[in-house]
Amino acid sequence: MMLRKSLEFDNRWDPRAPFSIPAFSWKFIRPDHSFSEQNSEEALQERAAKGNVVLFESEIGQKRFDFCLRTFEEERRQNPELVELVITSLLRATDCDMKTAIPRMQNYFEFYVEIFGALSFKQSLTNDSELREMVESGIVHVFENCDAKGRCMRVMQYNQIRTGLNSDALQIIKMCHYVTMRTLKNYPMTQKNGFIDVCDMGGLSLENFSLRITRSNLLMSSRFLPCKVHKICLLRPLYFMKFLLRAVKPYAFPGPMARHFLILSQDPEDLLKDPLFCSPEILPPLYGGTNTNYSWPMRVRGWTLEEEELEFSSEMGSSCRSESNLNDDNTNSSYNTGSETNNYTGFKGSSCESVGLFRRFL
């Protein structure tokens, strides 16, 4: 409900009206970066110094992974690929710290049902033309392995948002979710070390700026997505916002995350310098890099072809399994005495106990 309510208020700038932000909107605009703060690079180093780190690939890490699968067995039945990705990503991000990982998993699954209607729903470029158009619009770009720790950079280009065309906040939320989950699926180091978020305001017109979109994206990223944010950067800020945001910063980022909120200059080469140190060979010239081969349409095309291939493989596998089961039934029908027993009845009860334990843990 929190994200839905934040989508209801569209505080678009009106030059004829006095500047004000309704009091009821402040409680929705403020993000909660406690998850990223508790599992930041510094926090993980402190836990490592105390010997409290469990790597996901270790034996203990795999036992905790199995526990999470049992805990969310009901959700896994509805969407196994998504649930396993979420669990894997959050265990890597937290060094298998169950105290912070499990509540985040629950928050994400509730968010997913709220936005998409059911956990069984699967986002797809091949079956959703509206999503494909939003992704192709170039509002959000992703640059993988942009630093030495293998993080990915998410860039939102606000000048690509067009009022009445692609400015629906809910559709932008769905598009950002899709791009984030595709990136997490392909890059384990991003699961572990998080994202660098960049808000590019170059060429932005205030008439196209929506507080609703900014608020909803901050809320989704900080409270729900199964990943952590390493740094948040404002690139090419509007002149007056550069000073306004310095005053808003303590309110929007009251905790340790304030140190990782950076207001950069008009020069995109700031992304290559301290404290970001992004790799110039990864970034295109628009962001201070030297990668002239970067093409977002080709990236989206690659994702679409990958989905088509997976769907084809799934259909072929399903067809082969159906034929095999039919042949087995015909071959073994004479041996079926009707006295078989279900040997799997214990799994459901075990799953319910795990879910109950998890709810008491919360």
C-alpha positions as CSV (number, residue, x, y, z in Angstrom):
1,M,0.0,0.0,0.0
2,M,2.9,2.4,0.7
3,L,4.1,2.4,-2.9
4,R,0.6,2.6,-4.3
5,K,-0.1,5.7,-2.1
6,S,3.1,7.3,-3.3
7,L,1.9,6.9,-6.9
8,E,-1.3,8.7,-6.2
9,F,0.2,12.1,-5.7
10,D,1.5,13.8,-8.8
11,N,3.2,17.0,-7.7
12,R,4.2,18.3,-11.1
13,W,5.9,21.7,-11.2
14,D,3.5,24.5,-12.2
15,P,5.2,27.9,-12.9
16,R,2.0,29.8,-12.2
17,A,1.5,28.3,-8.7
18,P,3.4,29.0,-5.5
19,F,6.1,26.4,-4.7
20,S,4.9,24.0,-2.0
21,I,4.9,20.3,-1.2
22,P,1.8,18.9,0.6
23,A,2.5,17.7,4.1
24,F,0.9,14.3,3.4
25,S,3.5,13.6,0.7
26,W,6.6,13.9,2.9
27,K,6.0,10.6,4.6
28,F,6.1,8.9,1.2
29,I,9.0,10.7,-0.3
30,R,11.5,9.8,2.4
31,P,13.3,6.6,1.5
32,D,14.6,4.0,4.0
33,H,18.2,3.0,3.1
34,S,18.7,1.0,6.3
35,F,19.2,-2.3,4.4
36,S,22.0,-0.8,2.3
37,E,23.5,0.9,5.3
38,Q,23.5,-2.3,7.4
39,N,25.2,-4.2,4.5
40,S,27.4,-1.5,3.1
41,E,31.0,-2.2,2.3
42,E,32.2,-0.7,5.6
43,A,29.6,-2.7,7.6
44,L,30.6,-6.0,6.0
45,Q,34.3,-5.3,6.7
46,E,33.5,-4.7,10.3
47,R,31.6,-8.0,10.5
48,A,34.5,-9.7,8.8
49,A,36.9,-8.4,11.4
50,K,34.7,-9.9,14.1
51,G,34.6,-13.2,12.2
52,N,30.8,-12.9,11.5
53,V,30.9,-13.4,7.7
54,V,29.4,-16.4,6.0
55,L,30.0,-16.6,2.2
56,F,27.1,-17.7,0.1
57,E,29.3,-20.4,-1.6
58,S,30.3,-21.9,1.7
59,E,28.7,-25.0,3.3
60,I,26.9,-22.9,5.9
61,G,25.8,-20.4,3.2
62,Q,24.2,-23.2,1.2
63,K,22.4,-24.5,4.3
64,R,21.0,-21.0,4.9
65,F,20.0,-20.9,1.2
66,D,18.1,-24.2,1.6
67,F,16.4,-22.9,4.8
68,C,15.2,-19.8,2.8
69,L,13.9,-22.1,0.1
70,R,11.9,-24.1,2.7
71,T,10.7,-20.9,4.3
72,F,9.4,-19.5,1.1
73,E,8.2,-22.8,-0.4
74,E,4.7,-21.5,-1.1
75,E,6.1,-18.5,-3.0
76,R,8.6,-20.8,-4.8
77,R,5.8,-22.9,-6.2
78,Q,4.3,-19.9,-7.9
79,N,7.5,-18.5,-9.4
80,P,10.5,-20.7,-8.7
81,E,13.0,-18.8,-10.9
82,L,12.2,-15.4,-9.4
83,V,12.2,-16.7,-5.8
84,E,15.5,-18.4,-6.2
85,L,17.1,-15.3,-7.7
86,V,15.8,-13.1,-4.9
87,I,17.1,-15.4,-2.2
88,T,20.5,-15.8,-3.9
89,S,20.9,-12.1,-4.4
90,L,20.0,-11.1,-0.9
91,L,22.2,-13.8,0.7
92,R,25.1,-12.6,-1.3
93,A,24.4,-9.0,-0.5
94,T,24.3,-9.6,3.2
95,D,27.0,-12.3,3.5
96,C,24.1,-14.6,4.5
97,D,23.0,-12.4,7.4
98,M,19.5,-13.9,8.0
99,K,18.5,-11.0,10.3
100,T,18.5,-8.5,7.4
101,A,18.0,-10.8,4.4
102,I,14.8,-12.6,5.4
103,P,12.7,-9.4,6.1
104,R,13.9,-7.9,2.9
105,M,12.8,-11.1,1.0
106,Q,9.3,-10.8,2.6
107,N,9.1,-7.1,1.7
108,Y,10.0,-7.8,-1.9
109,F,7.4,-10.5,-2.4
110,E,4.7,-8.3,-0.9
111,F,5.8,-5.5,-3.2
112,Y,5.8,-7.8,-6.2
113,V,2.2,-8.9,-5.5
114,E,1.1,-5.3,-5.0
115,I,2.6,-4.1,-8.3
116,F,1.9,-7.1,-10.5
117,G,-1.2,-8.7,-8.9
118,A,0.3,-12.2,-8.3
119,L,3.6,-13.7,-7.6
120,S,3.1,-16.1,-10.5
121,F,3.2,-13.2,-13.0
122,K,6.4,-13.1,-15.1
123,Q,7.6,-9.9,-16.8
124,S,8.6,-10.5,-20.4
125,L,9.6,-8.3,-23.3
126,T,8.2,-10.8,-25.8
127,N,4.7,-10.8,-24.3
128,D,4.4,-7.3,-23.1
129,S,4.6,-4.6,-25.8
130,E,4.1,-1.8,-23.3
131,L,7.0,-2.9,-21.2
132,R,9.2,-3.4,-24.3
133,E,8.5,0.2,-25.4
134,M,9.3,1.6,-22.0
135,V,12.6,-0.3,-21.8
136,E,13.5,0.7,-25.4
137,S,12.7,4.4,-24.6
138,G,16.1,4.7,-22.9
139,I,14.9,6.3,-19.7
140,V,17.0,3.8,-17.8
141,H,20.4,2.5,-18.9
142,V,22.7,-0.1,-17.2
143,F,26.5,-0.4,-17.4
144,E,27.8,-3.7,-16.1
145,N,31.1,-4.2,-14.3
146,C,31.6,-0.5,-14.2
147,D,34.1,-0.6,-11.3
148,A,36.8,-2.8,-9.8
149,K,34.2,-4.6,-7.5
150,G,32.0,-5.6,-10.4
151,R,29.1,-3.3,-9.6
152,C,26.6,-2.1,-12.2
153,M,25.6,1.5,-12.8
154,R,21.9,2.3,-13.2
155,V,21.4,5.6,-14.9
156,M,18.0,7.3,-15.2
157,Q,17.8,10.0,-17.9
158,Y,15.1,12.3,-16.9
159,N,15.2,14.2,-20.2
160,Q,13.8,11.1,-21.9
161,I,10.5,11.2,-19.9
162,R,7.8,12.8,-22.1
163,T,4.6,14.0,-20.5
164,G,1.7,12.0,-21.7
165,L,3.8,9.5,-23.6
166,N,6.0,7.6,-21.2
167,S,5.6,9.5,-17.9
168,D,3.3,7.0,-16.1
169,A,4.9,6.4,-12.7
170,L,3.7,2.8,-12.4
171,Q,5.0,1.8,-15.8
172,I,8.3,3.4,-15.0
173,I,8.4,1.4,-11.8
174,K,7.8,-1.9,-13.7
175,M,10.4,-0.9,-16.3
176,C,13.0,-0.2,-13.6
177,H,12.2,-3.5,-11.8
178,Y,12.6,-5.5,-15.0
179,V,16.0,-3.9,-15.8
180,T,17.2,-4.4,-12.3
181,M,16.2,-8.1,-12.1
182,R,17.7,-8.9,-15.5
183,T,21.0,-7.3,-14.3
184,L,21.0,-9.3,-11.1
185,K,20.3,-12.5,-12.9
186,N,23.4,-12.1,-15.1
187,Y,25.9,-10.5,-12.7
188,P,26.6,-12.2,-9.3
189,M,29.1,-9.5,-8.3
190,T,26.4,-7.0,-8.5
191,Q,24.3,-9.2,-6.2
192,K,27.1,-9.0,-3.7
193,N,28.3,-5.4,-4.1
194,G,25.2,-3.6,-5.2
195,F,24.4,-0.8,-7.7
196,I,25.7,2.7,-8.3
197,D,22.6,4.8,-9.0
198,V,23.0,7.9,-11.2
199,C,20.3,10.5,-11.8
200,D,21.2,12.3,-15.0
201,M,19.4,15.7,-15.1
202,G,21.1,17.0,-18.2
203,G,18.6,18.6,-20.6
204,L,15.8,18.2,-18.1
205,S,12.9,20.6,-18.4
206,L,11.0,21.3,-15.2
207,E,7.7,21.0,-17.0
208,N,8.5,17.3,-17.4
209,F,9.8,16.7,-13.9
210,S,7.4,14.7,-11.7
211,L,8.0,14.4,-8.0
212,R,5.8,11.3,-8.1
213,I,8.3,9.4,-10.3
214,T,11.3,10.4,-8.2
215,R,9.6,9.6,-4.9
216,S,8.3,6.2,-6.2
217,N,11.7,5.1,-7.6
218,L,13.5,6.1,-4.3
219,L,10.9,4.1,-2.3
220,M,11.2,1.0,-4.5
221,S,15.0,1.0,-4.6
222,S,15.5,1.7,-0.9
223,R,12.7,-0.5,0.6
224,F,11.9,-3.3,-1.7
225,L,14.3,-4.4,-4.5
226,P,16.5,-7.4,-3.6
227,C,19.7,-5.5,-3.9
228,K,21.7,-2.8,-2.1
229,V,22.7,0.6,-3.3
230,H,26.4,1.5,-3.0
231,K,26.2,5.2,-4.0
232,I,23.6,7.6,-5.3
233,C,24.8,10.3,-7.6
234,L,23.2,13.4,-9.1
235,L,24.8,14.2,-12.4
236,R,24.4,17.5,-14.3
237,P,22.0,18.9,-11.8
238,L,19.8,22.0,-12.5
239,Y,21.5,25.0,-11.1
240,F,19.1,25.9,-8.3
241,M,18.6,22.2,-7.4
242,K,22.3,21.9,-6.7
243,F,21.8,24.2,-3.7
244,L,18.3,23.0,-2.8
245,L,19.4,19.4,-2.5
246,R,22.1,20.3,0.0
247,A,19.4,21.4,2.3
248,V,17.2,18.4,1.6
249,K,20.0,15.9,1.9
250,P,19.9,15.5,5.7
251,Y,16.2,14.8,5.6
252,A,16.2,12.4,2.7
253,F,19.4,10.6,3.9
254,P,19.4,10.9,7.7
255,G,21.7,7.9,8.3
256,P,25.1,6.8,7.1
257,M,23.8,6.7,3.5
258,A,24.2,10.5,3.4
259,R,27.9,10.0,2.9
260,H,27.2,8.1,-0.3
261,F,24.9,10.6,-1.8
262,L,27.0,12.7,-4.2
263,I,26.0,15.9,-6.1
264,L,28.3,15.9,-9.1
265,S,29.0,18.7,-11.6
266,Q,28.1,19.1,-15.2
267,D,31.2,17.1,-16.2
268,P,30.4,13.4,-16.7
269,E,34.1,12.5,-16.1
270,D,33.3,13.0,-12.4
271,L,32.1,9.3,-12.6
272,L,35.7,8.3,-13.3
273,K,37.1,10.0,-10.3
274,D,37.2,9.6,-6.5
275,P,35.1,8.2,-4.9
276,L,33.4,6.3,-7.8
277,F,36.4,5.3,-9.9
278,C,34.3,3.9,-12.7
279,S,36.0,2.2,-15.6
280,P,36.3,4.5,-18.7
281,E,36.3,1.5,-21.1
282,I,32.8,0.5,-19.9
283,L,31.1,3.8,-20.0
284,P,30.1,5.6,-23.3
285,P,31.4,9.1,-24.1
286,L,28.1,10.6,-22.8
287,Y,29.3,9.5,-19.3
288,G,32.9,10.3,-19.6
289,G,34.1,6.9,-21.0
290,T,35.6,5.6,-24.2
291,N,33.2,2.8,-25.1
292,T,31.9,3.9,-28.5
293,N,30.4,0.5,-29.2
294,Y,27.7,0.8,-26.5
295,S,24.2,0.5,-27.8
296,W,21.1,0.3,-25.6
297,P,18.8,-0.9,-28.4
298,M,21.1,-3.8,-29.1
299,R,21.1,-4.7,-25.4
300,V,17.3,-4.8,-25.3
301,R,17.3,-6.8,-28.5
302,G,19.7,-9.3,-26.9
303,W,17.4,-9.7,-23.9
304,T,14.4,-10.2,-26.2
305,L,16.2,-13.0,-28.2
306,E,17.2,-14.6,-24.9
307,E,13.6,-14.7,-23.7
308,E,12.4,-16.1,-27.0
309,E,15.1,-18.9,-26.8
310,L,14.2,-19.7,-23.2
311,E,10.5,-19.9,-24.1
312,F,11.2,-22.1,-27.0
313,S,13.4,-24.4,-24.9
314,S,10.7,-24.6,-22.2
315,E,8.0,-25.5,-24.7
316,M,10.2,-28.2,-26.3
317,G,11.0,-29.6,-22.8
318,S,7.4,-29.6,-21.8
319,S,6.4,-31.4,-25.0
320,C,9.1,-34.0,-24.5
321,R,8.1,-34.6,-20.9
322,S,4.5,-35.0,-21.9
323,E,5.4,-37.6,-24.6
324,S,7.6,-39.5,-22.1
325,N,4.9,-39.5,-19.4
326,L,2.4,-40.8,-21.9
327,N,4.7,-43.6,-23.0
328,D,5.4,-44.5,-19.4
329,D,1.7,-44.6,-18.6
330,N,1.0,-46.9,-21.5
331,T,3.9,-49.2,-20.7
332,N,3.3,-49.5,-16.9
333,S,-0.5,-49.4,-16.9
334,S,-0.7,-53.2,-16.3
335,Y,1.4,-52.9,-13.1
336,N,-0.8,-50.2,-11.6
337,T,-2.8,-51.8,-8.8
338,G,-4.2,-48.6,-7.4
339,S,-2.4,-49.1,-4.1
340,E,0.3,-46.5,-4.5
341,T,0.7,-44.1,-1.6
342,N,1.9,-40.5,-1.6
343,N,5.4,-40.3,-0.2
344,Y,5.5,-36.5,-0.3
345,T,2.8,-35.5,2.2
346,G,5.4,-34.5,4.7
347,F,6.8,-31.7,2.6
348,K,3.8,-29.4,2.9
349,G,3.8,-29.5,6.7
350,S,7.5,-28.9,6.8
351,S,7.1,-25.9,4.6
352,C,4.3,-24.5,6.8
353,E,6.4,-24.9,9.9
354,S,9.2,-23.0,8.2
355,V,6.9,-20.2,7.2
356,G,5.5,-20.0,10.7
357,L,9.0,-19.9,12.1
358,F,9.8,-17.1,9.8
359,R,6.7,-15.1,10.7
360,R,7.5,-15.5,14.4
361,F,11.1,-14.4,13.7
362,L,9.7,-11.2,12.2
